[in-house]
Structures are given as C-alpha cells and as structure tokens.
Amino acid sequence: MKQMIKFIGAALLVTFCLTGCGGGNGITQEEYDAVVAERDELQEKHKNVMQDRDNWKKRYEKLSEEAESSSASLDMAKEKFSVFEDMTFSELEGGKQKVLVISIYVKSMEDLTDNYNEFALKTLMEEGEDWCDYDYFFIEIWNDTMGPLISMVTDTSDHSTKTHQWLEAE
C-alpha cells in the first residue's frame, strides 16, 4: 500500500508539473511576434546609429588631417617668408579657397625698401612649390605713424597681383 501511495503521489506530482509548464501561463504567439519585431527595430536603429558614428568619426579624422596639413603649410610659409623683423602670418579658408595672410610692420620706409625686393622674390619662387597649397596671398604692409602703406593680393594660379598704395607719393 505504501508503494501505491508513493506511485499515486508521484503521478499527481508529474501531472501538476506538466500542467504548470504547458498551461495557459505562457506567452501568446502575438506577444512573441511583437517582442521579436521590437527587437528587430531596435537592432536596425542600433545599426544606423553605429553607421552615423562611423561617418562622423571619418569626418573628424579628415578634418583633423586637414588641420594638421594647414598648420604645416603655415609653418612652412613662416619659415620661407620671414624677411622683415616684424611679420605675422595667418590663413583663411572659405569654400574651396585658401588664403595666406601676411602682415608686415616696417619701422621706416628704408626698412621697406631694403627688404621688400627679397620678400617679393621669395613669394614668387615659392608659389609653385608642393607645400604651397594657397590660392591667394594677401600681403599688408604698415607702420605706426602712417598706418597701412600697401595692400596686395596675389593669385597663385596665374601670378597676377593687384596692389593698392594707401599713401600717395609726395
């Protein structure tokens, strides 16, 4: 009899377990499909976010490389063109054009005439060099007492120069 009670108890236990595992407590097919669809949508969004991140990373790397290149060109210009005692160099970029801006401070007109020919010759010689990626040179010469003396723009593609003399010769 004890064996029979154990057998019936075990059978009831198995019956309860099977009913509990496969009964109406699980998720429906519609709920499962909704969760799978949500997962697929999130995976697609994640993929798009990762592609955007990669595109921004490539753009950042390209801009960083261009910035380093620009600095190298500016450093080379400083090295090549430093003829006058007091000169400043900067560069401007707009659209696809790049301009080297050179401001020259001269103490006297003698300082200008003594060094200008050497400076002009150097700029002409360097315009076609590999390091020179400027489209234009903007050169401004000035001093404290007279203000701006000469402004000029040189187009490096055809070596044409437009000059404006701020003070009339007396």
C-alpha positions as CSV (number, residue, x, y, z in Angstrom):
1,M,0.0,0.0,0.0
2,K,2.8,2.4,0.7
3,Q,4.1,1.8,-2.7
4,M,0.7,2.5,-4.2
5,I,0.5,5.8,-2.3
6,K,4.0,6.7,-3.4
7,F,3.1,5.8,-7.0
8,I,-0.1,7.9,-6.9
9,G,1.7,10.8,-5.3
10,A,4.4,10.7,-7.9
11,A,1.8,10.6,-10.7
12,L,-0.1,13.5,-9.2
13,L,3.2,15.4,-8.9
14,V,4.1,14.8,-12.5
15,T,0.6,15.8,-13.6
16,F,0.8,19.1,-11.7
17,C,4.3,19.8,-13.1
18,L,3.2,19.1,-16.7
19,T,0.1,21.2,-16.3
20,G,2.0,24.1,-14.8
21,C,4.7,24.1,-17.6
22,G,2.5,23.8,-20.6
23,G,-0.6,25.5,-19.3
24,G,-2.1,28.9,-20.1
25,N,0.6,30.8,-18.1
26,G,3.0,31.2,-21.2
27,I,3.1,34.0,-23.8
28,T,0.9,34.0,-26.9
29,Q,2.3,33.9,-30.4
30,E,1.2,37.5,-30.9
31,E,3.1,38.7,-27.9
32,Y,6.2,36.8,-29.0
33,D,6.0,38.3,-32.5
34,A,5.6,41.8,-31.1
35,V,8.7,41.4,-29.0
36,V,10.7,40.0,-31.9
37,A,9.5,42.9,-34.1
38,E,10.6,45.4,-31.4
39,R,14.0,43.7,-31.1
40,D,14.5,43.8,-34.9
41,E,13.5,47.5,-35.0
42,L,16.0,48.3,-32.2
43,Q,18.7,46.3,-33.9
44,E,18.1,48.3,-37.1
45,K,18.3,51.6,-35.1
46,H,21.5,50.5,-33.5
47,K,23.0,49.6,-36.8
48,N,22.0,53.1,-38.2
49,V,23.5,54.8,-35.1
50,M,26.7,52.9,-35.5
51,Q,26.9,53.9,-39.2
52,D,26.3,57.5,-38.3
53,R,29.0,57.3,-35.6
54,D,31.5,55.8,-38.1
55,N,30.7,58.5,-40.7
56,W,31.2,61.3,-38.0
57,K,34.4,59.6,-37.0
58,K,35.7,59.6,-40.6
59,R,34.7,63.2,-41.0
60,Y,36.5,64.2,-37.7
61,E,39.7,62.3,-38.9
62,K,39.6,64.0,-42.3
63,L,39.2,67.5,-40.7
64,S,42.0,66.7,-38.2
65,E,44.2,65.7,-41.0
66,E,43.4,68.9,-42.9
67,A,44.0,71.0,-39.9
68,E,47.5,69.4,-39.4
69,S,48.2,69.9,-43.1
70,S,47.1,73.6,-42.8
71,S,49.4,74.1,-39.9
72,A,52.3,72.6,-41.8
73,S,51.7,75.0,-44.7
74,L,51.5,77.9,-42.4
75,D,54.7,76.8,-40.6
76,M,56.4,76.5,-43.9
77,A,55.3,80.0,-45.0
78,K,56.7,81.4,-41.8
79,E,60.0,79.7,-42.4
80,K,60.2,80.7,-46.1
81,F,59.0,84.3,-46.0
82,S,60.3,85.7,-42.8
83,V,62.4,88.6,-44.2
84,F,61.2,91.5,-42.2
85,E,61.8,91.8,-38.5
86,D,58.1,92.1,-37.5
87,M,55.7,89.8,-39.5
88,T,52.6,87.9,-38.7
89,F,51.1,85.0,-40.6
90,S,47.7,83.5,-40.7
91,E,45.4,81.7,-43.0
92,L,41.8,81.9,-44.0
93,E,39.6,79.3,-45.7
94,G,36.3,80.0,-47.4
95,G,34.6,77.5,-49.6
96,K,37.4,75.8,-51.5
97,Q,39.8,78.7,-51.4
98,K,42.7,79.1,-49.0
99,V,44.4,82.4,-48.4
100,L,47.8,83.1,-46.7
101,V,47.6,86.5,-44.9
102,I,50.9,88.2,-44.2
103,S,51.0,91.4,-42.2
104,I,54.3,93.2,-42.3
105,Y,55.2,96.0,-39.9
106,V,58.0,98.3,-41.0
107,K,59.6,101.0,-38.8
108,S,60.6,103.2,-41.7
109,M,60.3,103.4,-45.5
110,E,64.0,102.5,-45.6
111,D,63.2,99.2,-43.9
112,L,60.6,98.6,-46.5
113,T,62.8,99.3,-49.5
114,D,65.7,97.4,-48.0
115,N,63.8,94.1,-47.6
116,Y,60.9,94.3,-50.0
117,N,62.7,93.0,-53.1
118,E,64.0,89.9,-51.3
119,F,60.5,89.3,-49.9
120,A,58.8,89.7,-53.3
121,L,61.3,87.3,-54.9
122,K,60.8,84.7,-52.3
123,T,57.0,84.8,-52.6
124,L,57.2,84.4,-56.4
125,M,59.6,81.5,-56.1
126,E,57.6,79.6,-53.5
127,E,54.1,79.9,-55.1
128,G,54.5,76.8,-57.2
129,E,56.2,74.6,-54.6
130,D,54.4,71.5,-53.4
131,W,54.0,72.8,-49.8
132,C,52.2,75.9,-51.0
133,D,48.5,75.0,-51.2
134,Y,47.3,78.6,-51.0
135,D,45.1,80.1,-53.7
136,Y,45.9,83.6,-52.8
137,F,48.5,85.6,-50.8
138,F,47.1,88.7,-49.1
139,I,50.0,91.0,-48.0
140,E,49.6,94.1,-46.0
141,I,52.5,96.5,-45.1
142,W,52.0,99.1,-42.5
143,N,53.7,101.2,-39.8
144,D,52.7,103.1,-36.7
145,T,53.0,106.7,-38.0
146,M,51.5,106.3,-41.5
147,G,49.1,103.3,-40.9
148,P,48.6,101.0,-43.9
149,L,51.1,101.6,-46.7
150,I,50.4,98.9,-49.3
151,S,47.9,96.1,-49.6
152,M,48.2,93.5,-52.3
153,V,46.6,90.2,-53.4
154,T,48.4,87.7,-55.5
155,D,46.6,84.9,-57.3
156,T,48.9,81.9,-57.1
157,S,47.3,80.2,-60.2
158,D,48.4,82.9,-62.7
159,H,50.8,85.0,-60.5
160,S,48.6,88.1,-61.1
161,T,48.8,90.8,-58.4
162,K,46.5,93.6,-57.5
163,T,48.1,96.3,-55.4
164,H,46.7,99.3,-53.6
165,Q,49.1,102.0,-52.3
166,W,47.4,103.8,-49.4
167,L,49.6,106.9,-49.4
168,E,50.3,109.0,-52.5
169,A,53.9,109.6,-53.2
170,E,54.9,113.2,-52.5
